[in-house]
Amino acid sequence: MAGSADRLLVTVTLLDRPRLIALILSALAGTASGLLLPGALAAAVDAVVAGRPSLPEVSWLIVLGVTEIAVGLIGGILTARMTAAATAWLRRKLADRHLALGTRSTFADGDAISRLTGDCTGAGMVASVVVQLGSTTLISGGAVVLLALMDWRLALVFLGSIPFGLMLARTHLKHTADDVLTYQEVSGELAARMVDAVTGLRTIAASGTADREAERVLRPLPKLSLAGRGMWRTQARMVWRSGLLLPAVELAVLAAAGFGVLEGRLTVGQVLAALGYVALGMGLITQIPLLTTLSRARSCARRINEVLDSPVPEPGDLGVVPGRGALELRGVTVEGALRDVDLLVPGGRFTAIVGRSGSGKSALVSVLGGLLTPDQGAALLDGRPLDRLRPNELRAVVGFAFERPALLGATIGDAVGYGSWAGDAAVRAACRSAQVDDLIVRLPDGYRTPLSETPLSGGEAQRIGLARAIAHAPRVLILDDATASLDTVTEAAVEEAIERTLPGRTRVVVTHRAATASRADTVVWLEDGRVRAVGTHDGLWRDPAYQAVFTEGAQ
């Protein structure tokens, strides 16, 4: 996992090669000017002390200073753009994989959001961090070389601090990596719990469980706090240790330089230059927080790879054959939902799926419509395996409507036509079939009313979702409890309108209502993930256990 995370970081680093090269060149220019500054300062000071004309030395010092400032500005701009581009690329890649996983995704909504936001940003910073670390390393090494060229005794004194600096860096990384990863994982868990709570706000308010829910959402906080305190303790320990190490080294080098001045080996300007070289040489120690950022980037990449490495079924390459929309399941098993289900749904018929809560109804229709690939067995449409069909052709002939539809698009009209080539006339006809046209035309801008400004009840949202499914004019229409919020009269009117709009289509409806099941040509009765019986509603009604399915649902 660590290897694949590092490979992802390498890919991210090389995404924008022109800007990466520009950033490296600007870093090299900054490194060169930074290394030349102490020498220029020494030359200027010595010229002034000696009473010589100092204009050339001072001018050179100013040029180097301006260059360093300019290079810093350019590097900042390049860093921001590269980080933004890399973050956007990671988010696109991660979002594509989440969408490809679909109902197979094992990642909670909040955790997925955490990975898309925080983790992609953390991993997107890797190029600038690596360049900055490389630049700091060059500056530190160059400073030691220049210090040795000035006086090997000073370099020797400075090199005595290196083991302490390396030990400080090693200890910092050792104690930071685990805390950073834990912090990110717990942050994702908190986000997942918060999304669940926000989604269920009305239920929480109605049940009076706000305090209990707040306690549930915040339960991971102690673990988050522990990881956060660990990070800060490690950071604080590094700061005060490096804060002591730098002046200690400077004091030692200054003392050695003082002896050099007394012996006539060094000038006053060279003493100042020596202090500058020491500060540059210790840059690698003072930049240890960059190692924390790099460690965080690796942790972010590891979490991103957990999603990217999740297996996605290969898309099918077969076309949809002409047919009436006959659906068939052969030995279908979905872990935790369905067990060895064999079922034939005749084409062009109205089939109702009934059963107690948890019996596997939603899983069944998801398999029938190709939203869920079974762990075992096969699902077929007009004799062809659903998982072998090209996704765009499958989605064109199978329409879905859900109990809680997610409405997407800028306007209410966009939400109905989402995912289809339906024109305005088809959208309007679909809304009439779903008994929602009269509501939309009363909106301030009709079908052009922004979705964000359209307050919808549960039943109205269901009818919009139903209209979206109808607008596709699919061969198979699957309604997963999509009329649960409608009254029985409206539901019956919707069914009649669908029959008129889409005559001869296969309809599969999950329902808890006996009246709906009675209008179906065939009823499939599920129990504990298995098909208990298939027949007409009147025929099955003779079984008290079948009657109990509806009486319990009504309660």
Secondary structure by P-SEA (a helix, b strand, c coil): caaaaaaaaaaaaaccaaaaaaaaaaaaaaaaaaaaaaaaaaaaaaaaaaccccaaaaaaaaaaaaaaaaaaaaaaaaaaaaaaaaaaaaaaaaaaaaaaacccccccaaaaaaaacaaaaaaaaaaaaaaaaaaaaaaaaaaaaaaaaacaaaaaaaacaaaaaaaaaaaaaaacaaaaaaaaaaaaaaaaaaaaaaaaaaaaaaacaaaaaaaaaacaaaaaaaaaaaaaaaaaaaaaaaaaaaaaaaaaaaaaaaaaaaaccccaaaaaaaaaaaaaaaccccaaaaaaaaaaaaaaaaaaaaaaacccccccccccccccbbbbbccccccccccbbbbbbbccbbbbbbbcccccaaaaaaaaaccccccbbbbbccccccccccaaaaaaabbbbccccccccccaaaaaaccccccaaaaaaaaaaaccaaaaaacccccccccccccccaaaaaaaaaaaaaaacccbbbbccccccccaaaaaaaaaaaaaacccbbbbbbcccaaaaaaccbbbbbcccccccccccccccccaaaaaaaaaaac
